[in-house]
Amino acid sequence: PTLGSGLANALSGTSYASEDTDLLGVDEDYTALENELAQTVANIESTHPGYDEYRYSVDEIGHNPYELASYLSAKYHVYFREQVQDELREIFEAQYELTLTEEVEIRYRTETSTDPETGETTTEEVPYEYYILNVTLTNKTLPAVILPRLDEQQRQIYTVMQQLKGNKPYLWEGIYNGGEDTGPSYEIPGEALDDPAFAALMEEATKYIGWPYVWGGSSPSTSFDCSGFVCWVYTASGVHNLPRTTAQGIYNQCAIISPSEAKPGDIIFFTGTYDSPGPVSHVGIYVGDGMMLHCGSPIQYANINSSYWQTHFYAFGRL
């Protein structure tokens, strides 16, 4: 055999063998399941009315399309859109878990009454029931669900396909792209660390430099996505209790400030970095000096004045 045919064989084992229409179609079907779930969560207050309060702990909904394509290609080599629908549903149901739990708190309100004969007013604390609906959405992340479904040989194929994007990097060019990589070499100026809150944030955040971006990841056990990283760092450092939410969810809790007011420890938001449900698609921690620390691919420092981040800049926020 010629050298060329050997190379072709080696490449064929790492390339997606399915038709592009099937690769793209299957991913659209999985995304449709995710969009339906996002809609369900968004409509909870109208489908479950009558509560005094709704409390949300909601993981980011989303997946890396290459992980899905690499998994199905490693398992079936060639697959067709209509053939894998049941499997998509199984994976989806394993990846996401939505739970609604009702909680009733006894609270007290002050009621004042006036005695009609004496004119004397008395106040008393009257108990009443306060109804809370806890809405929890857990994203176990796609790799955590699909890898146990592959045998050792299939996992090796999956890993190589992931690295090479199945030799079809053009399929999903729009997925998260980290802009310029300035790597972990940046040093935060010492005076910024004089602020104890910012120092605590950085002590926690810098532990994870170099860790991979994982869709839906929100703790060191899975690694992180952009919003999972910010929520974890603020909460674990003790600076601000920020329950797990999306980049848009973090934005909604912040006071919005102008770029000239931004200081180390503020949060920076971006739009249009991928096709997200709300305007805010990416989030990072501003560390001053035109730099941020964010969960890109991997967790790293980045220069917010680069053309990529300037194009997508949305706002600064403060908790």
N, C-alpha and C positions, 0 to 999 in steps of 0.2 A: 504493500500500500504506500501511496505517496505521503509525504509530510502533510500536504494539504488535506487529505482525507482524514488523517489522524486528528488534525486541528478541528476539522468540521465535526467529527464525532465527539471530541471533548466539549466543544461549544454547544452541540445539540443537547447534551446532558444538563446544561445549565440554562438553556433558553426555554422560554414559555413556548410549548408546542401547539397550544390551542390558537384558534383564530382570534384576531384582535376583537372582532365583534362579540365573541363569547367572553373574552377577558373583561372587556368594558361593560358588557351587558350584565354579567354576574355581579360586578361591583356596583352597578346602578341598582340592582335588586337588593343588595345588602344595605346600601345607603337609603333605599326607600323604607326598609324596615326601621332603620335608625330615625329617619325623619318622622315616621309614624309614632315612634316612642317619644320623640321630642315634643310632638304635638299633644300627645296624651299628658305629658308632664305640664305643658303650658296651659292646658285646659282644666287642670285639677280643680281649680276654685269654682269653675262653672259646673263641672260634673259632680263635684262633692260640695255643694253649697251649705251654708249655715254654721260654719265654724267661726269662733272668735279670732282664731289665729291659725296661719299655715306656716309650718316651719320646714324649710327645705335643706336637705343635705344631698346635693345632686352632683354626681361625677359628670365630667365632660362626655358628651356622646360623640363618637367618631372612631375611625380606624384608619390604618395605613393600607391603602389598596394593594400595595405590593406584598404585604404579609398574607393577605387573603389569596392572591394569585399564586404566590410561591407555595402556600400550603396545598391548594387544590392541585397544582401542577406536580408537586412532590408525591402526592397521594395517587393521582389518576394519570399522570403524564399529559394526556389530552382530555379535556372535559368540555361539555356542551352546556349551554345556559339552562336548558330545560331539565338536564340530567341531575343538576346539583341543588335544586330548589329545597328539597327536604333537608339536605345537609346544611344549607345556609340557615334555615330556620333553627335547626339544632344548635349550631354554633352561636347564633344570635341569642337564643334563650339561655345558653350557658354564659355568655359574655355579660348580659345585662340582667339585673334584678331590681324590680320596682316594688317597694313595699309601702303600704299606707297603714299607719297605726294611730288610733285615736287615743287621746290622753285627756283626762278630765282633772282640772285643778280646782280646789275649793279656794275661792278668793273672797275678799270682804269689801263691801262698800259702806260708806257712812250714810245713814239715813237720819234726817232730822224731822221730829214731829213736835207740834205745838199743842199743849193742853188747852182746849177751848174755854175751860172755866178759869184756870189760873193764868193762862197766857204764857206759862212756862215752857221753854223749848228744851227738848232732850235729844241727844244724838246717840245712836247705837251703831255698832258694827254688825252688818247683816251678811251672812254667808251666801254665796251664789256659786253656781257651777260655771266654769270657764272652759270651753271646749277647744282643744288644739288638735290639728291633724298634722302628724309628722310624715313628711314625704321623703323617702330615701331612695335614691337611685345609685346602685353600685355598678361600676364598669370594671369587670375583672381583668380587662385588657385582652386583646385578641391573641397575642403570643401565649399568655397563660392558659388559654382555652384550647388553642390548636396544637401546640407542641406535644401534649400528652396523647394526642390522637394519631401521632406518627410513630413508626418504628425507627430504630437507630439509623438505618440506611436512608430512609425518607427524610429524617432530620438533617442529615448531612447534605442531601440534595437541596432541602429548604434553605439551609444556611448559605450555601453558595449562590442559589438563585436570588436570595435577598441582597447579597453583596453586589451582584451584577444586575439587579432589577430585571432578571430574566432576559438580559440583553435587549430589553425593550424600554429604555428609559424615557422614550417619548410618550408612553401611554398616559402617565399621570404627571405631567411636568408641573402642574399647578400646585402639587401638594407641598407642604411646609418646606420652605427653602430658607436657610438661616442667614442669608445675606453674607457679609464678610465675616470670616472667622479670624478673630484676633487672638483666639486661644486663651489659655489660662495664665499667660505671662504678665498680665496687667497688675500693677501694684496700686492699691487704693492709698491716696495721700493720707499721711498720719493724722493731720488735723481733723479730717472727716470722722475718724474713729474716736475722737474725743467725746462725741455724742454717744452716751451709753446705749441708747436704743439702737442706733445704727450699728454700733460695734457688736451688739448681741445678734442683730439680723445677719451681719456678715460672718460671724463665727459659725452660725448654723448654715448659711447659704454656701459658703466656700467649701464645706465638706463634700459637696456633690459635684464639684467641677469635673467635667469629663464623663459624667454619667450620661447614658443614652436618653434620647427623647422617646417616650412610650405613650401612645395615644391612651388617654384615660388614666394614666398613672398618677398616683397622688400620695405615695409614701415610699420610704427607702426600700420596702419589700418588693415593689414593682418597678422602681424608678418613677419618673415624673413626666407629665406633659406641662405646657407652659403655665397654666393656671394652677395645676396641682402643686407645682414647685413653689409658687408664690404663697398659696394658702398654707402649705406645710411650713415654710420658713417663718412666716409671720406668727403662726400659732406656736410652733415648737420652740421658737426663740423667746416666747413670752411677751413679745412686743405688742401683738394685737391678736385677739381670738378671731380667726377668719375661717369659719367652717367651709368645707370643700364646696366650691362652686365653679362656674365657668369664667372665662375672661370677661365676658359681658356682666356676669354676676358680681365680679369684683368691682368693675367700673361703677355699677349701680350703687355700691356702698360708699364710694369715695366722694370727697369734696373735690371738685375739678378746679385745678389751679393753672395759672399761665406758665409757659416755659421759663419765663424770667424768675418766677417764684420757686421753681423746683429745686429741691435740695436732696442730698443723699438720704435714701430710705423712702423717698416717694415712689410711686408706681407709675410706669409708663405704658401706654396702651397704643396698639396699632390696629389698622383696619385693612381688610382685603388681602391678607397674607395667604389665606385660603378661603374656600367658599363656606363661610360660617353662617349660622342662622341669624345672629344679630350683627350690628356694625362692628363690634369689637371682636377681633379674631386672634390677637396675640397680646401677651402681657409680660413685662419684665420688671426688675427692681432697679431703679435709678441709683447709681453709686457716685454721681457727681462727675464733673470734668468731661461731660459729653459721653459718658460710658454707662452701660447697663450690664447687669448680670441676669441672664435669662436661660430658660430651658429651650435652647435651640437644638441643634443636632450636632454635638451633644450640649450639655449645660456648659456655658462659657460666657466670657465677657464679650461685648460687642460695642462698636462705636456707633452711637445713635445718629451721628452726623453723616454717615455713609449714605450714598444715594439710595440704596435699597430701603433703609429704615426711614429716611426723610420722606420718601415717596409714600410710605404706608403709615406715617405718624398720625395718631388720632388725638391723644390728650395726655396730660399729666394728672394724676390724682393723689389725694392724701387721705389716709384713714384716720 
